[in-house]
Amino acid sequence: MLKTKKYFLSILILIVVFLTSLAYFGEINQKLFIQKLDYQSELLVSPLAKNPVIKTDNVNRTEDFNFIKRYPWTRECESKTKILQDFESSTLDKIDYSLPADSSTHQFRITRAVLVYFPIEQVQNFQYEFRWLYRSWIEMQKHEPTKWRTDLIVFARNEKNFFNNSFLNKLNCSFMHKRTSPNDKPMCVLINYEPIKTRKLEPSDIQFSSQNQLYDFILKNINIFDDLDPKMNVFYHFLKNRLSSYGYVDSILMAFDGYKHLKYSGYDFLIRSDMDVFLTPLFAKWLPKHCNDFYVGRGGYSNEFNTNRLSRIAKNLGLEYAGSTNLGSTWYSTPDQFRLVSYLTLFGMAYLSKEEFSSPEREGKLGVQLWPDWHYGVLLLYGQNLLMNHLIQTKQLNIVKLLEYLDYPSHFSTDINKIIHIHVFHGSDMFSKFDFKAGKYDGISENIANSNLAKFYSLKMALEGKKMLPNELLNLLESQSMFKN
């Protein structure tokens, strides 16, 4: 009987050992199978869950994408801007963004720059937009504190055949202009800028075994603030290969490339803008509520489909996504934050162009059939939305959408003393850039009633910018600059 029990116990132990071995080797085989799948796709379905599980290469990707930890100075305040609170130490619970800066700030020298990209090959299409921006720049200065300065900076390719007799030269916009002191009078500065599609880049000798390795390299291995970093060449090749045919890439890349000039010129704040805009009297006296805020205007491209899609894409990349929608194209912040956000936006644009759009979409063969769900024309906005949402969710930057103040529609009848910046969107209601370019407003006198309202202010600035001769605009600028002490 005892022998039988020992025999039975031995068999039982063998069975337990055998089953344990099966489970162990089964687990190994399962891991190998999953690794094999992972080589083919980042989207894995866990056998323990009904919902897809997004797998990333690193355990702590959020820490990998902590850009403020790598570049802490981007959130620091310069000595001059410490007249404003740091957003982290702010005690303001509710902020009224319609209010101008406190009058106590008027005693300080504050320098700002409005940045635009001008494609000289499309001069006929854009010259009147620039002229109305220029006219509103002069008008804004009438209301600006005498110690503040706002320059108009134009990034354009310096071609002698164009600039020898261009309207920009006649408006005293010059490649020779450069701010050397906060006491210098307001100026229109030209910066020589070569579009990415025509740049001649040095060959890159860094090779990547996969696209994911390339993406990680660009996000983690390049010093964003070092133009001399040899790895930066990888970034420019990345942009040129993927975005050369995208018409708006240079309007973001200029903000990245211009960093050294803008930083050394001493600008406290930058405004990146399209040219079809108007600066208002409120802009003249308005400053960020915190010295390290990052402001964006209103957009009109988000819906449930593309918001969910961008959220999914963020997870694929190992990024966080806050779900903020319609982050607009106008930016207002510091040179350091512009450098960081423009780099990340360009990465987002190049990534999406390759991974989320087909060739027919990139080539415009679908027109606007997929608008507003997913449209290649607003790639710039998708790119910034993808990366800004990561910065928002991880609380790296204080990104604030000024829905009622920046990129304000030009066809609204709102008091211009309550909005910062007016943007002319597509449409036929006054003020319409399409009707303007078609000459439908030419018969209207510049003595426009109610010019304190957005639509009529836009009309007045546009008509005067068009009808006034360059020397008349220049004389108006010079007479206004005389009041700048």
Summary of the structure (lengths in Angstrom):
residues: 485
radius of gyration: 27.5
end to end distance: 112.5
largest distance: 118.5
contacts: 1438
relative contact order: 0.13
helix: 47%
strand: 13%
